[in-house]
């Protein structure tokens, strides 16, 4: 039974140069571990609240010194010297101290940093790799690695908004290993960079998560160019490398209308548009195809797509068990994009995972646009049996840290990548 001896914390910078939180946890047996937490750009309204300082004279109000002070101060005072039987008991103690539904008192960034640092310290105390300790938390005993979904092209809030949708991603469906999948994706990315230079006269300018962001005339051009890049790299679209899209439609939805690529779409027209993409392009996953507030039309979207592709909820679900339960009951989706910082603690995210799995949903474990070089997400994706992992593109150190950790786990376990459903 671990006893928490002390906590430490400080403000650090994420991959966009914005502040985020680092925390360190020490147990009484000498185990010590730290964790850095990410921050999102495309955020759902139901997400747990990141605590920011609000001082416009410092980082334009984005500072995290208040969250850091909460870790060193009240959170440490509440937890220090206490025995915790498991992860849930620690997380519950912090949630009781915060006392709000959205973590607005202490900050979701503060709570998550402590939650993950404690999990890491417990793994060290047990002399276990982090993914094995996390598997115990989730009650998972599988022995597979997640399939990669890797950013190729970006728009929306991740880039300059040159097109509405946020990302087109590559899915190396024929790869049997992480190593093979990364090599395939790298080849397509290089072909896409060459396409951008030839077609748009642009260098490999990158968005927040490393995706290429040329001035596409339309979303349709974005999808066509992705298929062209796959073919140019010597792969078969849909058989070797498939596509996934993050539509992030909440960002162009207002008063029941989607302002998409210069046109006005109703919900039913958006559903027809997405269904048309699935028929014309090798799409295996569609994320946030409708707005997070368009609850009435998500069941129709799910019916229109059927089993042709994953109907994936991100902003729509916010890793929130209440929203996931409602979506299961109304048959709105068949997959969850799991982002731990959307809900605030590992235990709450594990509850969301169990709920989605109980409905037969697939799970994509996801990073955020503002990441750090910390690699705990890779262990989480393995330990929690993720079907996919969504980290970003194959450049930038905060992304590569996760991919390199997956390569380490693969070399240690020799586990296969999970089979892609046919």
N, C-alpha and C positions, 0 to 999 in steps of 0.2 A: 504494500500500500504506500504509494509515494507521498511524501510530505513536501510541500512547496516551501523552499527556504527563502527565495528572494526573486524579484523581478527587476529588470532594467529596461530602458527604452530610449530611443532617440529618433529624431526626424531625419529621414534620408530622402533622396530624390529618386523618382521612378524614371522609366525610359523616355518620358516626354519632358523631363526636367522639372516635374512638379513634385511637391512634397508628398511623402507617404510615411509609413510607420515601420520601424524595426523594433523588435522586442527580444529580450533574453530571459530565459527561465532557468533557475538553479534549484535542484532538488536536494534534500538533506543527505542523500547518499553520494553526493558529489557530481551527479549527472548534470550536465549543463548544455543548453541548446538555444538557438535563436531562430527567428523567422522574420521575413519581410513580407508585407502584404501589398497587393496590387490595387489599382484604381481604374474604374471604367470611364469611357467617354460616352458610349451609347448605353445609357442607364434607364432602367425601367422605373416607373413612378412608385412601384411597390418595394423597391430595394431598401434594405437597411441603410441608415444614414451614416455616411462618413462624416466625422466631426472635423470641421475646418475652423481656422481661427477667425476668419472674417475681417482681418486687418488689411485693408486695401493698400496700405503702404508697404506690405511685405508679401511677396508672391501673389499679389493681387487678391489677397484674402484666402488663398489656398493653403496656408501654413497649417501644420499639424501639431504645433506645440501643446495645444490643449489636450489632444488625444494622448500625447506622450506624458504629459503631467498626470493624466488620469491613471495611466499604467503605474507610474512610479509612486503615485499618491494613493487614492482610494482603492484601486483594484489590488495593489500590493498589500495594503493594510487589511483588506477583507480576506485575502487568500493566504497570507504568510502564516506558516506554522500549522496549517490545516492538512489533515490527511484526506486524500481523494481516492475513492475506490476505483474510479475510472474516468474517462474523458467527460462523460455526461455529467458527473457530479461537479467537476470543475466548471464546466460551461454553465450549468444551472446556477451555480453560486454567483457567477458574473452576471447572468441575466436577472437574478433576483436583485443584485446590487444596482443594476441599471434601472430596472423598474418601468421601462417603456416598451412598446411593441416594436418600435423601429430603431432601437439602440441610440436614440437621440441624446440621452443623458451622458453616457460615457463614450459613445462613438463606436460604430461597427468596426472601424479600422483598428481601434484600440483592443476591442474584444477579440477580433480574429487573430491579431498578432500574438496575443497571449495564448489563445487556444492552440494555435499551431506550434508555438514554441514549447508549450507544455507537452504536446503529443510527441514532439521530437525528443524532448528530455526523457520522457517515459520510454521511448524506443531505445535510447542510449542506455538507460538504466537496465533494460531487459536484454541488452546487447543484440537487438534485432535491427535489421534494415527498416527504414521508415515505412516502406510499402507493406511489410508484414504486420507491423503494429497497426497501421491504418486499416488493413484487412480485418484485423480482430475487432476494431471499433465498428466496422460495418457488417460484421458477420459474414464476410466473403471468403470463400476458400478455393476460388478458381485459379487457374494457372495459365492465363493468356495475357497478351499485351494489347493495348488499344490500337485501332487502325488510325493512321494519320489523316487529318484534314488540314490542309496547308494553304494559307492565303497566297493567291496568285495576283489578282487584281483587286483594287479597293476604290471605293467612292464614298459617298455619304459623309458621316462625321469622322471617318477614319482618314479621309483624304480631303480633296478640295471641293467636294460636293458636285463634281463634274457630271456624275450620274447619281440617281437617287439611292440605288441599292448600295449596301455597305461593302460586301465582299463577294468575290467569286473564288472558290477554294478548289484545290486539287485533292482527289481521293485516290491513292494508288491501290486500286481494288485487287490487282493481281499479285501484289507484293506479299511474300510470306514472312518477311522480317522487317523490323524497323530500319535496319541498315539498307535493305533493298528499296524500301519505300522512299527513304530520303534521297537515294541516288536517282530514282525515277523522277521525283519532284524537282530535284536540282536541274536535271536535264530539261524539263519542261519550262522551268523558270528562266533558264538561259535562252531558250528559244523564244520565250515571251519578251525578254529584254531586247533581243535582236529584232523582233517584230515591232516593238515600240519605237526603236530607232528608225527602222525602215518606213514604217507606216505613219508615225506621228512626229518623227524627227525629235524625239525626246530621249534623254538618257534614262538610266534606271532610277528615276525619282521614286521615292518610297513613301508610303503612308505610315500611320502610327504603328501598325503591326508588321511593316516590312513589305506589304503588297505593292505591286507596281500601280502607278496611277496616271496613265496618259490621258489626254483630253478626249475620251470617248464621246462620240456624237449621241449615243443612246445606250441603254442597257443591252439591247439586242446586239449591238456591235461588241460589247464587252464579252458576251457569251460566245459569239462567233469567233472572236480573237482567241479565247481560251481553247476552243476546240482546234483552231488552227495551230496553236502552240503545241498542243498535245501531239498532233499529227506530225508537225515539223521535228519533234524530238524523237520520232520513230515509234510512237506508241499508238494503240488502237483506242480511240475515244469510247468510253463505256466498258471496254473489256479489260484494258490495262489500267487506264486512268480515267476516272469519272469526275464529275463536278458536283459541288455543293454551293448553294447561295445563301447569304445572309441578307435578306431583303430589308430588315430593320424598318418596317413600314410605319411604325408609330411616329417616325420623324417627318413623314410627309402626309399625315392624316389629320384632318380637322373637320369638325362638324359633319361627319359621315362621308367625307369625300377624300379620296387619295389624289394628291397633286403629283402625278408621276410622269416624268420625261416630257413635261410641258403640256400634259393633258389631264383632264379630270376623269377619275374612275370611281364608279360605285364599288361597293364590296363585291357584288356578283361579277362585275367586270374584272376586278383584280383576281378573283378566283379563276375566271376564264383565262386571263393572261398567264397566270402561274401554271395552270394545267397545260396550256399551249407550249410553254417552255419545256415542260417535262416530256411532252411528245416530240419536240424538235431537238432537244439537247440531252446529253447523257447525265441528267441530274439524278442524284440519289438522295439528296437532302435539301429541304427548303426551310429556312429558319425565319421565324417572325414574318410570314407572308402577309398577315393582316395585323392591324394595330392591336396593342395590348388592351384597348378599350372596346374593341369590336367583337365582344363575346358572342353576340347573336349569330355571327356568320362563320365562326371557326368550325362548327360542326359541318357546315356545307363544304368548307375547304377540305376538311378531313375526308369527307365522302368523295369529293371530286378527285382527289389524289389517290385515294385507296392505299394499296400497298406498293405503288410505283416508286414512291420515295418516302423518306422520313418527313413527317410533319413536326417540326422541331420548335419548341417554345423557349424563348430567351427572355426578352422584356415582358413577354406575355405571362410567363410563369414566375420569373425572379427567384427560382430555387426556393419558393415559398410553399410549404405544405398545404396551406389553405387554398391557394390558387391551383396547385396541382390536383388536389382532391376535387375541386369544382370542374377542372378540365377533364378529369377522368370520368366523372359522372355524366357530363354532357358530351363526351366523345369528341373533344376538340383537337386532340393531338395524339401522337404515338411515340413521342420522344422528348426528352428533357435535356436542355443545355444547362449543365450544372456548374454554377459559379459560386464558390463558397462565400465570397465577400458580398454576394447579393443578400444573404440571409444573416451572416455575422459570426457564427461559430461552427466548428466541425460537427458537433452533435446535431444541430438543426439541419445542416446539409445532409448528414447521414439519414435523418428522418425523411427528408425529401427524396433521397435516393431509394430508400426502402419502399416508399409509397409509389414511386414511378415504376419500380421493378415489379411490385405486386400487381400492376395493371398490364404487365407484359411490355412496357415501354423500353426502348433503347436509350442509352445514356451517352451523351458527349460531355466529357470533362473539359472545361474551357478556361483559358487565361483571360486577361483583360487587355485593353489598349495601353494602359499604363502599367507596365510590369517592372520587375527587378530581376537581378541575376540569380535570385533564389530559385531552387529547382524542386521545391516540395510538390509542385503540381504534377510532375512526372510520377512521383511515388503515389500520389493520390489516385491518378488515373489507373495505375496498376493495382493498387491495394483495393480499390473500390470496383474493380472489374469493368472499367469504362469500355464501351463498344468503340468509341472514337475519342480522340484527343484533339483539341483545337487550340493551338498555341500561337499561331501567327505564321509568318513566312520563314524561309530558311536563311535569314540573315539577321543581324543585330544580336548582340550578346545575350540580352534578356530572353530572347526566343531560343537561341542555340543552347543555353544552359539547360533548358528542359529536354530538348532533343538529345543532347549529349548524356543526360542522366538516363533517358530511356535506353540509349545504347549501352550504358553501363549495366543496367538491370538485365537487358537482353543477354549480355555476355556472361553474366553471373548465373542466370536461371536457365537459359536456352529455351525459354517459353516461346511458343509461336504467337504471331499476331492473330487476333480473333478472326474467325471465318466471316467473310462478308456474305450476307444473305443473298441468295439468288432469286 
